[in-house]
Amino acid sequence: MSTPVTTPPDDERSLALARAEEGTDAWSDVARYQRWATPDHADFYALAGELTSTLHAFEDLTGVLVSQAAGYATSRHVYDDTRTVDPAARLADAVAQLRQARTGLRTAATAVNEFWSAIGHIGIEAQP
């Protein structure tokens, strides 16, 4: 279990995990509500800004997790639950995968930011 920064929720999860679960639920709601919404330029623009910020936050989080996971075994005696793989090798693989995900998040954030910029140049002409 992670060490909480302040008092964790009643169910003893870390605050980071509790907020991550809330964020997942919120973004699932966003996708559902937008699916039902009438397309609107202002919504496209605002959602793109929020998505850009969220992807940057995910990129930051992957960086934190890479750092933490890379040094995880230095202060702990760890094992691999299969008992057939060296835990150091398993951690190294996990860190490599997370670094790859971080690269993908950077790419996604750049693309969404470009959408955000492009959609900001679109307007709707008044109908006569």
Disulfide bonds with the S-S distance in Angstrom:
none
